[in-house]
């Protein structure tokens, strides 16, 4: 009788552990454990691109007084690839950080070259 009892007891913890493991993985995955108010939403590439283009335009507006030239630059910005937009955004952020330093002037020169030769 004791032997029959141990045959049934041994598989039970194994099944129980297996089921608990499945429940734990399902309930406590990394997506389910996010802290309240700290949920990270990855923006779509299109919205990131639009925000980047708006950032570039705002920086270029401060530096280019000619309205017609600004419109041409905006038209050229729309033809940039995603990679070029990321580079231009990095340059625009550098320009915004240092308004009139040597770094800002060099970044503006590179941004201008990127827009002209794209």
DRENDOTI-133848 format. One record per residue (C-alpha): residue in three letters; x, y, z. Coordinates in steps of 0.25 Angstrom, whole numbers, plus 5000, padded with zeros to 4 digits. Layout:
DRENDOTI-133848
alaXYZ/...
***
This chain:
DRENDOTI-133848
unk500050005000/unk501150105003/unk501750074990/unk500450114983/unk500350234991/unk501750284987/unk501450254972/unk500350354972/unk501050464981/unk502250474973/unk501650514959/unk500750614966/unk501750714970/unk502450704957/unk501050734950/unk500850844960/unk502150914958/unk501950904943/unk500650974944/unk501151074954/unk502351104944/unk501351124932/unk500451224941/unk501651294946/unk502251314932/unk500851354927/unk500551454938/unk501851514941/unk502551534928/unk503251664926/unk502051724919/unk501151694931/unk502151744942/unk502251894937/unk502051994948/unk500852074948/unk501052204940/unk502352154935/unk501852084922/unk502752114911/unk502052134897/unk503052124885/unk502652234876/unk502352194861/unk503552234852/unk502652324844/unk502352414857/unk503752414861/unk504152454847/unk503052564847/unk503552614861/unk505052614856/unk504652694843/unk503852794852/unk505152804861/unk506052834848/unk505052934843/unk505053014856/unk506553024856/unk506653064842/unk505553164843/unk506453234854/unk507653244845/unk507053264831/unk506353404829/unk505953384815/unk504553324814/unk504653264800/unk505953194804/unk505353144816/unk504153084808/unk505153014798/unk505952954810/unk504652904816/unk504252834802/unk505652774802/unk505552724816/unk504352644812/unk505152564802/unk506252524812/unk506352374816/unk506052334830/unk507552324833/unk507852464827/unk506652514836/unk507352454848/unk508652514845/unk507952654842/unk507252644856/unk508552614863/unk509152734856/unk507952824859/unk508052784874/unk509452824874/unk509152954868/unk508052984878/unk508952944890/unk510053044886/unk509353164879/unk510653234874/unk511853154877/unk512853084867/unk512152954869/unk510753014865/unk511353084853/unk512052954849/unk510752874851/unk509952974843/unk510952964832/unk510752814832/unk509252824832/unk509252924821/unk510152834812/unk509252714816/unk508052784811/unk508652844798/unk509252714794/unk508152614797/
***
